[in-house]
């Protein structure tokens, strides 16, 4: 029996993003009320508000944690056209037996964008302290802190023009040293005739530039969120896209002579699953630690989960929905796209879980 | 209530001269054209409003009541709905959780042009109805709390009759009522009434009806407290909520004008625009005003009223817009013949004194099914709740969900609910491999010395348990001298059999006649193969080598106890022991999955005949198709095989891989055997079937198989530990390194540092040397020579000479200067920490430890006890907050 616990966030406006630190023991939230709040889990498992500060002069879209080896560091992006890097420091004069007061100081303000900065994400830690931002004017910027001890110095390393307004970005978290760094961005441009809305970029060691690998032309609807799954040693990458539905794509690097010579990865991209379960716009997608379960939210007010049963076979497993929800029972319109003859039919079993009291059914619909 | 006569009350036409008449006619024609023009505009913009038949809806100030109006005015109540509840006859569901019930209807007004509800209602509603003749009627649904104030039944009558386009109570001073009218010559088109002002001096008329008539001055009982906008048409009205005596009005298809009750002589502000419809003020912010015309919504900033801040294009003509009363600046709009409502969240941002163009987040909500919505209304207090009404009269009570953001940590999933709260849930309810990985890691899965113990931990997963059994078996066989000693610790069947050559090193062919086996009627014989390497492979499959051995009996008994009756019987048959197979099948209890059918199978088996044209054989061949149990199928396929062709048996995918391999080792000739093994290996490799490791062994193909398994399942843990335990040769390869790194990373993110440490230690034990370099050196403050080097030497000497005395060192071995003092006990370092806490001292207590920042330190034990109570450094004069600068120590 598990029950959803509630945290009284008390933001004054819509919460746009919530981010966990590496260990999942700290949490940061950001909102249209210009504030960022940091929460810590105490020994009883309760979340306690430890910091709250006005971070920007516009809606704060995204917040993200750096790997703890760089310290307690956050980055935020905002409608006020800036992205900022924050570091937690220990305050003055703690009394005996007390811990020092902690507060967050702005280490840098990245002001290169001329429009709203829609997303910000730290790169994989193996490449040092890197930060990618994307903006409504369609520019991706890669910053780097050359000295990880000095977070006030960031150099703009790369600027990638994307032509369409960017709404979200994700780093490929692969730890494999053979995989070059990869970024995927989504655009919320509403016009389908402007072509594909997801772009995949890769850092090319030879030319020392980021080059576009793919425009995923099958995705022409506005994209609101995008997330690479944790790679965990898999031979392919999985990309979740939140657009008018939930899409899951496999990106398999192809080993051939041409790509070996040019040093440019060739990707074989397949749409593995698409779920219209939200029956409305999909707002966020995120992965579990393993990359086996995808979680999405949509304008239908529900949180839905999809699980990989075998390679290329995904199915809905759980729905969390609002207590006072005037929500009709969701119809499953899930489509499994399998290239090849083996198409595993989805069994339409999903557990509905009320947000108020979560009851777990005994049966397991898979295996 | 009486039916109201809606005749027009025009003043009698004055007597005119001919010249005047001509002039007037021209003027009237002109005016007529103008009126026609205005009317068409009016029709186009208001075609869905206020016409009888077009339905409107509005929440009342009483939280669970709302009204609808069209041909009649209906009052409804909303109540919570439960599955077990019988709906009353007048009730109907408006959402999954609520139903509405008609309380009463009022049919007295057929020409309702506009309507508003008195905001100060406690129990009963008081409506102000703007009529087609310009009057505003106050009415209730039957007797009410407002009767005492003599309000119901009163009518507020303008001087000249014309349409009343808008009627609106003041949101703060509830008694103030504004009515917006069509144009009548130079008359005012906005009348402000005070419904409290005409109470006292107002008596019921003879007809019993209250009338307040400004038309005939003689009987004038009340007159408007203010009049605005002479010679104008008023299309829409809106009171400001903050400065509540200010009124915005959309007029003449060309202006929005702002009037102030406190300064009735002038227009406070105005702008020129065609967007004069649906003027509405933001309840939370007086700065913003919205209005629409046709396909455009205009947003106005009162500080800069000349130009609209932004226009929002719509695909179809707009019929209604409304600011949300519960959210800061959220505007809803409804388009004609549409089943959706568009929401615009408008955010203004100021960056260094420069106001950016507001950010508009738009979204579409679909309240209910595909209905042609004609109107909607926000609930005044319930956040995001709105009612919609469709052409069909269908009413929906819908709560707009705020956009939810979500994230997933190492073990918790968290999502937002609007602005106020977050919810989180342990992800353990999702039965996923990550939960099992965590559980197994806690049980030291993978790092247990003995393979079998690791297998024990994953016995819920048969193929994983099989892998560990195989590892255990190869080690056992190696220890038993059956497998050759060598670097290749865990060979697969394929590599074991690779020495067999059809020419050079061929297998011995054994022929056995069925008649010798106790089937005197049989004519033919069975052929099988023996080879030293085939025997090894059989042993790897746990199969017995000799048909009659004790091992055979034991093996089958084990299978029987595990309730694998058909498998045991089939293995018996494959070892040419039909009698034994029959016994096993007969022994099988009826409560198995097969029920009593196994007895029947035994009976069928007893009729075995090798005659290819026998009835038995033909019958069997026909039956096999209908069998589902892979072992039974294999059994009969074997017995009915023609010309030693066992393809059907060998390709029976339902059988365990061990059994398929063993059958091949027994019955396939040399050339076919190798071919089959390669094929099987590749097949299992492509499937990522861990059983295939038996075939591939720890070869490169085995690694590919593991990769495939990982691709399929995401089980990084088993992949990594199997690779590091069995694939020593490949530990340095990119693939395995990458797996190890990933596995260590997830253990770290779970803070399972000890488990990761165990794993690291195990890994290091496979590699020789490569001992991590020393991390810290201690050197003398004075001469700079290393003290730790001396200590290491001393230690080595001590071990060499087996002296028991511990080296004491409180001064530099080179320059004989003393080491620093412990900041607590003030003794030189290198001395024993002594027993200051009363507990037994351990070697760690005497260790040298110091603050990384201020470089003050002392005995570990002393330092620890100091910082139990202090934050600052124990050295006087040093203000370093040694304890706090330590890495993040958790929440206070």
Interface residues (C-beta under 8 A of the other chain):
Chain A: X2 X3 X4 X5 X6 X7 X8 X9 X10 X11 X12 X13 X14 X15 X16 X17 X18 X19 X20 X22 X23 X24 X25 X27 X29 X31 X32 X33 X40 X41 X42 X43 X47 X48 X50 X57 X58 X59 X68 X72 X79 X80 X81 X88 X90 X94 X95 X96 X97 X98 X99 X100 X116 X175 X176 X177 X178 X231 X232 X233 X234 X235 X236 X280 X281 X283 X284 X286 X287 X288 X289 X290 X291 X292 X293 X295 X296 X297 X298 X299 X300 X301 X303 X305 X307 X308 X310 X311 X317 X318 X320 X322 X324 X325 X326 X327 X328 X353 X355 X358 X360 X364 X366
Chain B: X95 X96 X97 X98 X328 X345 X347 X349 X350 X351 X356 X359 X363 X364 X365 X366 X396 X397 X398 X399 X401 X402 X403 X404 X405 X406 X407 X408 X409 X410 X411 X412 X413 X414 X415 X416 X417 X418 X419 X420 X421 X422 X423 X424 X425 X426 X427 X428 X429 X430 X431 X432 X433 X434 X437 X688 X707 X710 X711 X712 X713 X714 X716 X719 X720 X734 X735 X737 X738 X739 X741 X742 X743 X745 X746 X748 X749 X750 X751 X869 X870 X871 X881 X884 X885 X888 X889 X890 X891 X892
